[in-house]
Amino acid sequence: MTFYGKDISGLHADLVAKKVSATELTKAAFDRIKATDDQVGAFLALNEEAALKQAAELDQAGIAEDQLLAGIPLAVKDNIVTKGLTTTAASKILENFKPVYDATVVEKLNAAGAINVGKVNLDEFAMGSSTENSAFKTTKNPWDLTRVPGGSSGGSAAAVAAGDVLGALGSDTGGSIRMPASFTGTVGMKPTYGRVSRWGLIAFGSSFDQIGWLTQSVKDNAILMSAIAGKDDRDMTSANQPVPDFAAGLNDQADIKGMKIAVPREYMEGLDDDVQEVIEASLKHLESLGATIDEVSLPHTKYGVPAYYILASSEASSNLQRFDGIRYGFRADDVKNLEDVYVKTRSQGFGDEVKRRIMLGTFSLSAGFYDAYFNKAAKVRRLIAQDFDDVLKDHDLIVGPTGTSTAFKIGAEIADPKQMYFNDVLTVTLNMAGLPGMAIPAGFSKDNGMPIGLQMIGKRFDEATIYKAGYVFEQTTDFHKQMPELG
């Protein structure tokens, strides 16, 4: 059994009616993973014994009408801590780390009865755009096993695209949910900064990171987002905002008539021909559904990538100081003194990309260069946020491509960090502004058959409008109904 083409509401109805059991669904998830993951490489750890025990307990107790997520198999990105289940952030330095607590989002899913089938791969400490920077394996794109699934949430996207699970938690620091969604034909939502607690997320860039979902459908994404959102006293950056039922209005009556959509001209520059063709067709489709399309400008977009990598790397250099071989995680063996412990542990434990960003961040924060780099980048961040605010005053959404190309070949860009960084040119600015954004399947390349994602950006804490527009687009197209041939 594949979970591709299934949905939470349908499976929940079957569970309540006892047409299927939670144990059967959980076993089906593991059977699918075992059938496909040798090809795809999405999972780093399976939670089989605990998951089957939980499923059996749910079956014995019975699943009630209001337990929408009970018995639903899901996966968790391996930079989100899970009590007693190895959490590595895809780094050698945390290779055998078993947390003693669950992240807030995991607590909420456990309380809802959702079943975590395992932890999925990522770029080490979420630093990368291809999931090639993992210390343990390279995840492949289920649509074409010679191509990347995007990053850093590539394992999450690949698990969903392969039909292993209905949804997978990811994290998005500069596009790490949306770009994998675009590359794998899945739906990826990065919520407003503060909408979801980051407590228990292994930090990369604390003012950028946000947890979100990769799913097969918009409605499933909305259901799952409502389950994890909300204020958390353990995370002082989580916002005290009401959490609506995001899926409530996603039905046959939903429409986007009269919706004002802005298309930044900067987002339509430098696109591959196949991407441009699909995005232009998507915009025409939105217009045919009753939306108004306006061309606008986000003039500071071109400064997004350099400013982002200075700021995010600076935060990373601070956050990753805790991995020093003293308290937990990997420690080098051949040490003679305390300095050896620090230097050799970090040299052997961190991969090249993590070291690169630590050095860049430390340099940017150093006394002689703080004003020239970090302070200037912080000012650019404010200008980028203002660009978004100016456009969203008069528009409901900003819409455009998620990336400039389709998924590239494994190994094609890993040796050129600069090229890899510029893959995120259309996604990083959203994190700098703290806005919500979603990537949704919009079509396929005529050149290579790979998926292409449409990006929808909304006002702060207005995920509901994004979900509505995405749902109407999805229901009036058939891109999400296709699946890769695996197994």
Buried (B, 14 or more C-beta within 10 A) or exposed (E): BBBBEBBBBEBBEBBBEEEBBBBBBBBBBBBBBBBBBEBBBBBBBBBBEBBBEBBBEBBEEEBEEEBBBBBBBBBBBBBBBBBEBBBBBBBBBBBEBBBEEBBBBBBBBBEBBBBBBBBBBBBBBBBBBBBBBBBBBBBBBBBBEEBBBBBBBBBBBBBBBBBBBBBBBBBBBBBBBBBBBBBBBBBBBBBBBBBBBBBBBBBBBBBBBBBBBBBBBBBBBBBBBBBBBBBBEEBEBBBEBEBBEBBEBBEEEEBBEEBBBBBBEBBBEEBBEBBBBBBBBBBEBBEEBEBBBEEBEBBBBEBBBBBBBBBBBBBBBBBBEEBBBEEBBBBBEEBEEEEEBBBBBBEBBBBEBBBBBBEBBBBBBEEEBBEEBBEBBBEBBEEBBEBBEBBBEEBBBBBBBBBBBBBBEBEBBBEEBEEBBBBBBBBBBBBBBBBBBBBBBBBBBEEBEBBBBBBBBBBBBBBBBBBBBBBBBBBEBEBBEEBBEBB
